[in-house]
């Protein structure tokens, strides 16, 4: 009977759903299982819902500021300004969540797409969907953990150490996800991150160079005129 109960407990532990932060604590253990059930609709939800919640909270905060501004404007008999601030506050509740959701999805598609392409260059055999889905599993827990860490970093001395430790651990999580999503070693995953930074650096230089060239060309044309 004792052995039977132990077996039942092991089975329950194996089939139990992971906790909210488990994927951050045990990524090497959980990510392989997630790879077996890729669901893009679920991934979209994991990006959209947290972004919408954060957007609504920001919208409510801006609406509160708009309401305070409207009260002050009304007290000063600046009715036009008061009405405008109140209107902007109400609009913010709707607009901010939409903007954040769109930016999050676009950013997720671009970042995961680039990661997948670069991983291919170092022998990766994963798919875009695999990269997108596995990263979506970390998005919400990471967002909450980042907020908590930012609050804790206000603690003198301990905050600095905690922030440094979190940055290092976040890099480890990124390496782990890239490794599992693209079926490559963690060493090659580090190489992917380095190549991505180099690519972003070169693109930034190219964009800045193009902007400067455009400005100089405009100034030259103006001086000739």
N, C-alpha and C positions, 0 to 999 in steps of 0.2 A: 504493500500500500504506500509506503514512504516513497519508493522508487516511482510509483505511478504518479503521485502528486508532483514530484520533482520534474518528471517528464512533461506534465501538464503545464507547469510554471514556465519551463523552457519554451514550450510551444507558444504560450501566450506572449512571452517576451519577444519571440521571433515575429509574431503577427501583429504586435501592437504598433500603432501609429507613432512615429517619432514626435517628441515634444517640440515646442516652438523653436528653441535655441539648439536642439540636438544636432542639426546639420552644421552648425558653427563649431560645435564641440567634437563631433565625430564624423567629419566629412569623408574620410577614407573608408569608413564603415558603411555610410548611408548612400553616398553618390553612386556606387555601382548598382544598387537596387533601383535608384531613380532612373538610371539609364535604360532599364528594361521596360519602362512604361512612359515613354515620351508622349506628352499631351500638350500641343501648342495652345489649345484653348485655355487649358489650366495655366499655362505659362503667361498668357496674356493677362489673365485675371490676377495673377500674382504680382504683375507689374502695375496694372491699372488700379486695383483697389487701394493699396497703400498710398499711391501717388494722389488719388482722388481724396483720400482721408486727410493727407497733409495739406492738399490744396484747399479743402473746405475749412480746415483750421486756420490757415493763413487768410482765407477770405473772410472768415468771421472776425479775425483780429483786425483786418483792414476796415471791415464794416464798423467795428467798434470805434476805431480811430475816426472813421468818417462821421459816426454819430456824435462823438465828442466834438469834432470840428464843427458840425452842424449846430450843436447847442451853443458853442462859443460864438459862431457866426450869428445865430439868432439873438443871442444876448447883446451882441454889438450892433444889432439891426442891419446886418449884412445878409439880407434874405437870399440874394442870388448865390452868394458863396455858400451859404448854409445848405441850400437846395442842391447845389452841385456836389458838395462833399457827401451828403446823405445818399444821393444817387450813385456816386462812385462806390460807396460802401456796399450798397445792395448788389451792384453789378459784380463787384469783386468776388462775392460768394459763388457766383456762377462761372465767371471767366477764369479765375485763378486755378480751380481744379481742372478745367479743360486744358489750359495751357500746360500745367504740370504733367498731365497724363500724356498729352501729345509729345512733349519734350522727352519724357521717360521712355516711351515706346520707340521714338526715332533714335534716341541715344542707345537704347538696348539693341536695336537692329544694326546700327552702325558699328558699335563696339564689338558685338558678338560676330558680326560679319567679318570685320578686320581680323579679329582673333582667329577665326576659323581659317581664313585665307593664309595668314602667316604660319599657322600651325601646319598647314598643308606643306609649306616650304621646308619644314624640318621633319617631314615624314608622318604627320598626323593623318589618321584615317577616320576621324570623327565627322559629324555633319553639322551644318549650321543649326539645325533643330536641336541637336544634342547640346551644343554650346548655349543656345538661348534658353532651353528648358532648365538645365542644371544651374545656370546663373539665376534664373527666376526663383529657384528654390531657396536661394540665399538672400534674395533682395529684401524681403520684409524683415527677417531677423537681423540682417546687417544694418538696416535703416534704424531700427529700434536700438540696437547695440551702439551704433554711432552717436545717437542722441544721448544715451546714458553716459557714454564715455566723455562726451563734450561737457556734460554737467560736472562730472567728476574731475575733469582737468582743471577746474577752478580751485581745487585744493592745492595749497602751496607745496612744492617739492614732489609730493606723491602724485599730483596731477601730471607733472611733466614725465615722470617715470611711467605712469600708466598710459599716457598718450603714446610714448615711444613704443611701449610693449604692444599696444593695440595696432599701431602702424605695421610693426613687424609681423604680427599675427594675421593682419589683413592681407599682407603680401603672401603669407603662407597659404591662406584660403584661396587667393587668386591662382597661385601656382597649382594647388590641388585640383581646383575646378578645371583649369586648362588641361591638366594631365589626364583626368578622367574623361572629359568631354571629347578629347582628341586622340585618346589611346596612345599617349606618349609618356616618357619618363618625366619625373619632376625636374630633372636637369634640363631637358629639352623645353619644358614649360617655362623655366626661367629664361631660356634663350628666346622664346616667343615674346615674353614681356620686354626683354631688352630690344628686340627687333621692332616691337610696336612703339617703344619710346623713341627709337632712332627715326622711324617713319614719321611719327607725329612731329618730331623736331625738324626734320627736313621739310615737311609740309608747311610748318609754321614759318620757317625761313623763306620758303618760296612765296607764301602769301604776303609776308611783310615786304619782301623784295619787290613783288608786283605792285603793292600799294605805294611804296616809295617811288618806284619808277613812274607810276601813274601821276603822283603828285608833282614830281619833277617835270614831267612832260606837260602837265597843265600849267605850271609856273612859267616854263619856257614859252609856251604858246601865248600866255598872257603878256609876257614881256615883249614878244615880237609884235603883238597887236598894239 
